[in-house]
Amino acid sequence: MSDKIQTNIVRVRFPNESYYDTIPNFNWDEFRGVKYFYDCVFGWYQDVYVCVNKDDYDNRENSREDDIK
């Protein structure tokens, strides 16, 4: 068993889906948020437009400001 709890699991909703899927090893450097709502952040992850759970977005390890441009 690992001594470190995996903290990089992110809940993501994909296009045309109603429920979140959990994505292990989510790479925040590949996510670009473009629309921010109270429960999720819409944006591009790699080449797919997704919705990331707002709590997961707010608690990401390398928190940085993503300005809408």
DOZA-698603 format. One record per residue (C-alpha): residue number from 1; x, y, z; residue in three letters. Coordinates in Angstrom, 1 decimal. Example, Ala and Ser with C-alpha at 12.3 -4.5 7.8 and 13.67 -1.06 7.14 Angstrom:
% DOZA-698603
i,u,v,w,aa
1,12.3,-4.5,7.8,ALA
2,13.7,-1.1,7.1,SER
This chain:
% DOZA-698603
i,u,v,w,aa
1,0.0,0.0,0.0,MET
2,1.2,3.5,-0.9,SER
3,2.2,5.8,1.9,ASP
4,0.9,8.8,-0.1,LYS
5,-2.8,9.1,-0.7,ILE
6,-3.5,9.9,-4.3,GLN
7,-4.7,13.5,-4.3,THR
8,-4.7,14.1,-8.0,ASN
9,-8.1,12.5,-8.7,ILE
10,-10.5,14.9,-10.4,VAL
11,-14.2,14.7,-11.1,ARG
12,-14.8,15.5,-14.8,VAL
13,-18.0,15.6,-16.8,ARG
14,-17.5,14.9,-20.5,PHE
15,-19.7,16.2,-23.4,PRO
16,-23.3,14.7,-23.4,ASN
17,-22.8,13.1,-20.0,GLU
18,-24.9,13.8,-16.9,SER
19,-22.6,12.5,-14.3,TYR
20,-19.0,13.0,-13.3,TYR
21,-16.2,10.5,-14.0,ASP
22,-13.2,10.4,-11.8,THR
23,-9.9,10.9,-13.6,ILE
24,-6.8,9.7,-11.8,PRO
25,-3.5,11.6,-12.5,ASN
26,-5.4,14.6,-13.9,PHE
27,-2.8,17.0,-15.4,ASN
28,-3.8,20.6,-14.5,TRP
29,-1.2,22.0,-16.9,ASP
30,-3.4,20.6,-19.7,GLU
31,-6.6,22.2,-18.5,PHE
32,-7.6,25.7,-19.5,ARG
33,-10.7,27.0,-17.8,GLY
34,-12.9,29.4,-19.8,VAL
35,-16.3,29.5,-17.9,LYS
36,-16.6,29.5,-14.1,TYR
37,-19.8,28.6,-12.3,PHE
38,-20.7,27.9,-8.7,TYR
39,-20.5,24.1,-9.2,ASP
40,-18.1,23.5,-12.1,CYS
41,-15.5,25.1,-14.4,VAL
42,-15.9,24.5,-18.1,PHE
43,-12.8,24.4,-20.2,GLY
44,-10.5,22.5,-22.5,TRP
45,-8.6,19.4,-21.3,TYR
46,-6.3,18.3,-24.0,GLN
47,-8.7,18.5,-27.1,ASP
48,-12.0,17.9,-25.2,VAL
49,-14.3,20.6,-23.8,TYR
50,-15.2,19.3,-20.3,VAL
51,-16.6,20.4,-16.9,CYS
52,-14.4,20.0,-13.9,VAL
53,-15.9,19.9,-10.4,ASN
54,-15.5,23.3,-8.8,LYS
55,-14.3,21.9,-5.5,ASP
56,-11.6,19.9,-7.3,ASP
57,-10.7,23.0,-9.3,TYR
58,-10.4,25.2,-6.1,ASP
59,-8.3,22.5,-4.3,ASN
60,-5.8,21.8,-7.1,ARG
61,-2.3,21.4,-5.8,GLU
62,-0.6,24.0,-8.0,ASN
63,-3.2,26.7,-7.7,SER
64,-2.8,29.5,-10.2,ARG
65,-5.0,32.2,-11.6,GLU
66,-6.5,31.3,-15.0,ASP
67,-7.7,34.5,-16.6,ASP
68,-10.3,34.3,-19.3,ILE
69,-8.7,35.8,-22.4,LYS
